[in-house]
Amino acid sequence: GPVADAFNAAFQFPNTFRRLFAEGAFNAAFVPLFAKEIETHGTEGAKRFSEEVFGVLFTALLALTIAMEFAMPLIVRYLVAPGFADTPGKFETTVTLATIMFPYLICMSLGAMMAGMLNSLRRYFAAAVAPVFLNIILIGVLGYAWYNGLDAHDVGFGLSWGVLAAGVVQLAIVWVAVRHAGISIGFRRPKMTPSVKRLLILALPAAITGGITQINQLIGTAIASAQDSAVSSLAYADRIYQLPLGVVGVAVAIVLLPELSRALKSGNLIEAANLQNRSVEFTLFMTLPAAAALWVMSEPIVRLVYER
């Protein structure tokens, strides 16, 4: 329905930034540098580096969020869902939901940084468990809405606030875990130190390559907004293909990146090549059958997951 379209379009915008910067380019650059700091300067060096990055990242995210909040009507009209502009109620709902959910980007970006720190310290549990709370909270919102017979409009707003609440919970989980790991991050005045500059230089190529997929998805949502329910259909299809990607691809990358960084830092090229080759083999072994199944059995899978 129109509220589902509005919610999915609104959620797509902060999600695009999250996938591009928080979980993609940023982590690809931050984790190796953080692991290098641990190996070279110990916990204190890693703490100093993480505080420098935290200060710059938080300030940049806060400025971006404030700018996006004020510009959200224009962004939705011309970028996210131009097809909604001709449907007044749908357009206003999308703008409001996007305004509610966009601060989720701050929580997830800072959370991704701290999750990368935990992975570098070989503490995987908190970083792996934290994302589950998004699903738990959204399921809780839907259960509450079903039990109380809320209408679609209220459900959409409840889910939007649930997304923001889930971001806060996820950030709190990894923040506590980082403290328990022995690193207490304090806020430093944003400053472009050599380490931060190197981080940005390394993140740029990853942002360009990773941005292709995310920009394509944003364009797809914008095109789909011209047709009723097309945005929701696109979002639901995206969730199905994200399942094997998240279970296999992301899990392998989380474990591989810190270990590969350590091997390269120590000059052990044989171990680095072995880690990379085994990871590629395992990923192909798991994802090729999944891709074939999604291609051949797409209709039964959609019926099983979504049909009532």
Buried (B, 14 or more C-beta within 10 A) or exposed (E): EBBBBBBBBBBBBBBBBBBBBBBBBBBBBBBBBBBBBBBEEEEEBBBBBBBBBBBBBBEBBEEBBEEBBEEBBEBBBEBBBBBBBEBEEBBBBBBBBBBBBBBBBBBBBBBBBBBBBBBBBEBBEBBBEBBEBBEEBBEBBBEEBEEEEBEBEEBBBBBBBBBBBBBBBBBBBBBEBBEEBEBEBEEBEBEEBEBBEEBBEBBEEBBEEBBEEBEEBBEBBBBBBEEBEBBBBBBBBBEBEEEBEEEBBBBBBBBBBBBBBBBBBEEEEEBBEEBEEEBEEBBEEBBEEBEEEBEEEEEEBBEEEEEE
